[in-house]
């Protein structure tokens, strides 16, 4: 069972975002979610509590930072640049997509909707 460490403090980026706003800057907030959130083959082996925890982190971060004047948007992935990360219709040699690409696309849509709430 996955659970965050008991001493895992909640982080805030308020001071950074406040200064960015004072300087007239806009910021893309990065949330580098793990591979289990994007790849079907990795998700199958992931404990449900890991998935649930990362989805709650995503929702909490979007809720806390989404309305800040300096927040331009969110980046939800981190260097996922292998073959599975193609949208359906772009995966070679199967241009109609695969279960892996469909899962990746579905995850991208799901998490984009979560941060837009």
C-alpha positions in Angstrom: 0.0 0.0 0.0 1.3 3.4 -1.0 1.0 6.3 1.4 3.0 9.6 1.6 5.5 9.9 4.4 4.0 11.2 7.7 6.4 14.0 7.6 5.6 15.1 4.1 4.8 18.8 4.5 2.3 20.4 2.2 4.3 22.7 -0.1 3.1 26.1 -1.3 4.5 28.3 -4.0 2.6 31.4 -2.9 5.8 33.5 -2.4 7.1 32.6 -5.8 3.8 33.2 -7.6 3.3 36.5 -5.7 6.7 37.7 -6.8 6.0 36.6 -10.4 2.8 38.5 -10.4 4.5 41.6 -9.0 7.0 41.3 -11.9 4.2 40.9 -14.4 5.2 37.4 -15.2 3.0 34.4 -15.9 3.9 30.9 -14.8 3.2 27.4 -16.0 3.0 25.3 -12.8 4.6 21.9 -13.3 3.1 18.7 -11.7 5.5 15.9 -12.7 3.1 13.0 -12.2 4.7 9.5 -12.3 4.7 7.1 -15.2 1.9 5.0 -13.5 -0.5 7.8 -14.3 0.2 7.7 -18.1 1.2 4.2 -19.2 -1.4 1.4 -19.1 1.3 -1.3 -18.6 2.6 0.6 -15.5 -0.8 1.4 -14.2 -1.8 -2.3 -14.1 0.9 -2.9 -11.5 0.3 0.3 -9.5 -1.4 0.2 -6.2 -4.8 2.0 -6.2 -3.6 4.2 -3.3 -0.7 5.5 -5.5 -3.1 6.6 -8.2 -5.6 8.1 -5.8 -2.8 10.0 -4.0 -1.5 11.6 -7.2 -4.9 12.4 -8.4 -5.6 14.2 -5.1 -2.3 16.0 -5.4 -3.2 17.2 -8.9 -6.7 18.4 -7.8 -5.3 20.1 -4.7 -2.6 21.9 -6.5 -4.9 23.0 -9.3 -7.5 24.3 -6.7 -4.8 26.1 -4.6 -2.9 27.7 -7.5 -5.3 27.8 -10.4 -6.8 31.1 -9.5 -3.5 32.9 -8.7 -3.0 35.9 -11.0 0.5 34.6 -12.0 -0.7 31.1 -12.9 -1.0 30.7 -16.7 -1.7 27.0 -16.6 -0.4 23.6 -15.6 2.1 21.1 -17.1 1.1 17.6 -16.1 3.9 15.4 -17.6 7.6 15.2 -17.2 9.7 14.0 -20.1 7.4 11.3 -21.3 8.7 11.0 -24.8 8.6 7.4 -25.8 6.4 5.6 -28.3 3.4 5.1 -26.0 2.9 8.9 -25.6 1.5 9.4 -29.1 -2.1 10.4 -29.5 -4.4 8.0 -31.4 -3.8 8.5 -35.0 -0.1 9.4 -34.6 1.2 6.0 -33.4 3.3 4.2 -36.0 2.9 1.5 -37.4 -0.7 1.5 -36.2 -2.2 4.8 -37.1 -5.5 3.9 -35.4 -3.9 3.8 -32.0 -3.2 1.1 -29.5 -4.5 0.3 -26.0 -1.4 2.1 -24.6 -1.9 5.3 -26.8 -5.6 5.3 -26.0 -4.8 5.0 -22.3 -2.3 7.9 -22.5 -4.7 10.1 -24.4 -7.6 9.2 -22.0 -5.3 10.1 -19.0 -4.3 13.4 -20.6 -8.0 14.3 -21.2 -9.0 13.2 -17.7 -6.3 15.2 -15.9 -6.8 18.3 -18.1 -10.5 18.2 -17.0 -9.4 17.9 -13.3 -7.3 21.0 -13.4 -9.9 23.0 -15.4 -12.5 22.6 -12.6 
